[in-house]
């Protein structure tokens, strides 16, 4: 089981129970904990922009808000350095990279 945490204090806000996937994506059932509700609008906004075919810059900003707010942890407890996570209702899907990507602006 993967877990989702508040970035600022490390509080676990959801358990993500893997139900399947299609490499490189994993699918999971979200088991919410206290605190997840506060972050649902961030996930909803980035999905709205993704599904609406918005420009990449708008989606990047919206997803940046998600990444600044939460961390994703492997079942072993270590933090995933790089990930794209979507949550809608009680469903989650994500992909991750074991190495952080360099996202510095030129």
Secondary structure, 3 states (H helix, E strand, C coil): CEEEEECCCCCEEEEEEEEEEECCEEEEEEEECCCCHHHHHHHHHHHHHHHCCCCHHHHHHHHHHHHHHEEEECCCCCECCEEEEEEECCEEEEEEECCCCCCCCC
